[in-house]
Amino acid sequence: MGKSQGKDIVITLGDPSGCGPEITFRAINSLTDKKINFWVVGDKYIAERIPEYQKVKKRIFFLDNALPGIKDIKRGIASKLSGQASLSYLKKALELIKKEKFNYLVTAPVSKEAIGLVQPGFSGHTEFLRDYFRRKRVVMMMFSDKIRTVLLTRHICLKDVAMSINKKLVLDTLNLTYSFLKERLSIENPVIGFASPNPHAGVDTFMEKEEKTIKAAIDQFQGKVYGPYPADSLFTKDNLKKFDCIVSSYHDQAMIPFKLLSFRSGINLTLGLPIIRTSPGHGVAYELVRNNPQAIFSSSMEAAISQIISLDL
């Protein structure tokens, strides 16, 4: 493949035991824009097992990781080897981005459990990328044409959410969210809603300590932010039309409505990095890989690539 004068997009295959390799090559096969240079990082042995790879191999630059023992990978099962492979793809992709000064990264799903066997404490792509780029704060936005929601807190236990909420966290999250909406999506005056962490709590009912902290930050923020509101009624169809984005106080408060509305088309965006990074809005799908591979879909991966193409630095 000869390099064209287009966007260079680096894609990691994710967990080689999961759906990542298949949805990656399916997605690339569905995209016919010749102004894209696809740089795919993975293991050639894994790629060659995917029928769609044969259709796209002349259209991509493939960086073969050549991990020793990769032939022992078992489909649909988390292992130390699959975790090692997943992590090595990500690191090699970041080395390429740094060396070539590329701006776009798409990551196929990984298993925190598998990578945790290699790197204990691994909590996800978002935190790994934050540390790699030495950013004090990054934000995880779940994004689709039906809903945009940002996670105030991410991969922590529910019992730790309340103690994690502070004014600086809220303000940093609002600043990154507002900047993205205005600068990347060209929304002139973004309107943001905020979901309360406690049941039925909000500005029109009652506020616990966490809501008071959130309200104080909202009052200080220079922009159109409203709330906090009770989350049980905030994600209705009519309310979603009122806001350009909703900030959710914890992981599942965001992910449940997001996946109900956009499971097959939603993506994950990381705000606050010096590059644009997206990924599908779902996980490794081990169970489907093992028991029902025909049910694997690539639409979310296609959206992750298509959306990154539409965003410019």
N, C-alpha and C positions, 0 to 999 in steps of 0.2 A: 504493500500500500504506500503510495506517495503522499506525503503530508501536504494538505491543502491550506489555503489561507483562511482558516476558520477557527472556531473555538476548540480549545484542547480540553477535553473532559476526561478526568482520571476516574476509573471505576474499579472498586474492589469487588471480588467475587463473594466476599462474606464467608460464612461457614461452609466449607466444602461438603459437609454432611447434610446441609439444609437445602433450602430452595434457591439460594442466592445464585449459583452458577446457571441454573436453568432460566430463571427470570431475567438475568442479565442479558443472555444471548437472545432470548425471545424479544426483549425490549429493543435491543440494538437492531434486530432484524426488522422490527416494525417501523423504525425511524429511517427515513430515506434522505434526510437532509445531508447533502454532500459537503456542507460547510462545517462539518463536525469532525474532529480528529478524536477517535475513541482510543484511550490508553487503558487497557484492561490488565489488572494485576491479579494473578492467581497461579494455579498449577496447571500446566499443559495436560497432564494426565487426567485431571478432573474435567477440563474443558472438552477434551476429545470424546468424553462419554455423552456429551450433550448434542443432540441432532442439530439444533440451531447454530451451534458453533461452526459447523461445516459451511453453513450458509453465509456467515459473516466474517470468517477468518481473514479474508482478503481485504476487508474494510477496516480492520482494527490493528493497532499496535499491541501485541501481547507480551507482557513481561512475565516470563516463566519463573516462578519461585523455586521450582525443583526441590521441594522439601523432601529430605530423606524419609522413607517409610510411607509416603503419600498413598501408595497402592494399598495400604492396609486400612484406609478410611472406610468406615461402614456408613451407608446412607441412613439418615434419619436417627442417628444416635450421637449424643454429645460425648466427646472424648478429649483427652489431653492433646491428642494429635490434631483433632479438628480445631481446638482452641489455639494451638501453636500456629497452625496454618492461617487462621483468621487474623491473628495478631500480626503475623509476619507480612500478610498482604497489606494491612493498614500501614505498617511502618514503611514498607517499600513504596507505597503510594505517596506517602508524605515526603519521603526522600526525593522522589521524582518531582513532586510539586515544588519543593524547595530549590532543587537544582535547575529546573526549567522555568521557574517563576510562573507556573500555571495558577489559574484562579478558581478552578471548578473541580469539586470532588463529589462523587456519588458513591455511597457505601451500601452494598447489599447487606442483608441482616446477618448479625452474629449472635451467638449464644453467650450470655454473661456467665452461665454455668461452665461452659467449655473453656472459655478464656480464663475464668477464675482458677482453673486447675493449673494454668501456666503462670498467671499473674494474679495472685490473690488480691482481692479488693477491687478488681475491675468492675466498674459500675455502668459502663456504657460508652458508646462513641462520643457522646456530648462532653463528658467529663475528660475523656482521654484527649480529645482535640483541644479542650480548654487548657489543659496542662502542657500539651505539646507546643502550642502557640503562646504560652505564658500569658494568658488572659485572666484577669481577676474575676471577670463575670461573663458568662455566656448564657444564652436563653434558648430553650427548646420550644419551637413553634410547630404545632400540628396544623397543616394547611391543606385546604381543598376549596373547590368552588362553592361549597355549602357552609363551611365553617372554618374559622381561624381561631385557634386558642393557644395561649402561651401558658407554660407551666411555671408557677412561682417557685415551687419546690419540685424535685424530680424523684430520683430513685432512693427515697428514704422511707423508713417505716412510718406508718400513720401516727404512731405515738410520738414521733419526733417532729411532726409538722409544726405544731403550735410553737415549740421553743425555737424553731428555725426562722419564724417570721419576724422580721424587724424592719424598721423604716428604711434603712439603706438598701436592703434586698428589694423592697417594693419599688423604691425610686430607681434603682439600677435597672430593674426589669422593665419598668414603664419607659425609661429613656431608650433602651435598646429596641423595645417594641415600637414605640412611636417613630423612632428614626427609620426603622425598616419600612413601616407602612408609608411614610412620607417619601423617603429617598428611593426605595426599591420598587414600590408599588405605585408611586406617584399619586398618592392620596393627599390632597392639599391640606385638609384639616381632619386628621384621623380621629375617630370616636372609639374609645375603649371602654368596655364594661369590666367590672371586677367581681368575681364570685367569692362569697364569704366562705371561710373554712368550716364554720359551725352550723349545725342544722337550724334553719329558719332565721338565722341572724342576718341583720342588714340595717341600712340606714332608716328604713321605714318601720322596723320592728324593734329589736334590741341588739346591742353590740357587746360582745365579750372583749377581752383584752386584745385578741388578735384582730378583730374588726376595727377596734379603736386605733390600733397601730396602722392598719391599712388606710383608714380614713384620714389620719394625720398626714400620711405620705401623699395621698390623692389631693388633699387640700394644698399641699406645697407644690405639687407638680404643675408645670406650665403647659397645659394641654387639656383637651376634652376627655376626662376620665370620670366615670360615674360608678357609684357603688360605695362600699361592697353591697351586693344583693344576695338574697338566698339562692343557692345554686339549684335547688330543685325546680325552680320555674324560670331560671335565666336562659336556659338553652332551648327554649321553645322556638318554633319557626319564626314567629313575629318578632321576638326579641333578637334573634340572630340577624335580622334585617336592620336593626337599629345600630349595631356596632360593627366596626371594621375588624375588631378582634376582641376576644374575651380572655382576661387573665384568670386562670384557674389556680386555686390555692395549693392543690396537691395533684399527684399523678393521675389517679383514677377519676378524679373529678373532671379532668380534661379528656381522658382517653375513652371513657364510656360513651359520652355523646358523640365524640369524634368518630369512633369505630362504628357506632350505630348508623351514622350519617354517611360515612366516607370510607368504609373498610377497604373497598377495592380501588379507590381512586385517591386516597389521601396520602400525603407525604410528611416527612419530618424535615424541618429546616433548622439549622443552628445559626442563631443571630449572635453577632459580636466577634466573629472570627475575621481574620484578614482575607479569607477566601470565602466562597459560597459553597456550602455543603448541604446536600440533600440525601434523603434515603427513603425507601418505601415505608409506609406507615404500619407495617406489620413485622412479625418476627420470622424465625427460621423455618417454621412449619414442619418440624420433624415428623409429626404424626401423619401429615399428608404425604411427605416423602416416603415414609414407610408403607402406608396402607392405602393411600388414595392419590397417587401422583397425578392422575388426570384432572384432579380438582385444583391443582396449583395454577394460580393466575399471575400474569405479569403486568397487569394494568397499573398497579401502584408504582412499579419500577419504571414503567414508561412515563408516568407522570413525574417521577423524580428527575428523570433526564430532561423531559420536555420543559419542566419549570425552570431548571437551572439554565437552560438555553435562553429563556425569556428574561432572565435577570442579568443586568450588567453592572459591573463594578464602576 
